[in-house]
């Protein structure tokens, strides 16, 4: 029984050590997540650090949970073993007390026999000494059993304390994992927002058709579409708007101003002297905004000349009552 308890205690210690190591890897995984947030590290390296940190974090939590479960099982076994030992010691103590009572009874019988028959005095004295020896041994066994029972009680209390400590460590590790997951989710949301802001603007076929249907409700209008040189993203978006204008029977012209004038995103303008242009510009503005694109206007700033100039069709000027300027997406 003592050997079994020692083996269980040794096994329990090894599983607790494994649990502490796994908690260390949890901390390492969380640290890796924080390192991955450092912008000075190349993006590819940050992604690899972030991926491996997540893998280490998940594996460490899984191993830690397994170690905790095994530790609790071993603690239960140790407690059960110690309970059995305490019960065995108690039984020994009871048996020793019974033996002691029996020995005392035998001593009384011996004394009675000595008084009844003086001739058997020597034999009675010998039996009495034997009975006293048995009683002394029984008391010694009882005392040892009591000490062993006290030791078992201390071991049981220690095992319970260790189990409570293990549960506390697990709760702390789970809280750290929850915090790390929340920080990772926040960073992913920020990264998604940045990627969305840097992605090329576009319109789906359904959005082009919806914009055309909105513009068809108005009288066909003339519109100038302005993009700046060497801006491929804006030119691609302009082509999608032209497709909507064609379906709505709007007349359009393309121009490239030589000076961006600080315009970014999409800018809608109209000529206030043309009564219908305001309605057309408002419908165009609402249609673009409904496509989840950043747009400014409609502004009554036409006619407006360009300081540096522009390029476009020969002998054609940007004098339409509605103007759509597609600036940089930055």
Secondary structure by P-SEA (a helix, b strand, c coil): caaaaaaaaaaaaaaaaaaaaaaaaaaaaaaaaaaaacccccaaaaaaaaaaaaaaaaaaaaaaaaaaaaaaaaaaaaaaaaaaaaaaaaaaaaaaaaaaaaaaaaaaaaaaaaaacccaaaaaaaaaaaaaaaaaaaaaaaaaaaaaaaaaaaaaaaaaaaaaaaaaaaaaaaaaaaaaaaaaaaaaaaaaaaaaaaccccccaaaaaaaaaaaaaccbbbbbbbbbcccaaaaaaaaaaaaaaaaacccbbbbbbccccccccbbbbbcccccaaaaaaaaaaaaaaaaccccccccccccccccccccccccccccccbbbbbcccc
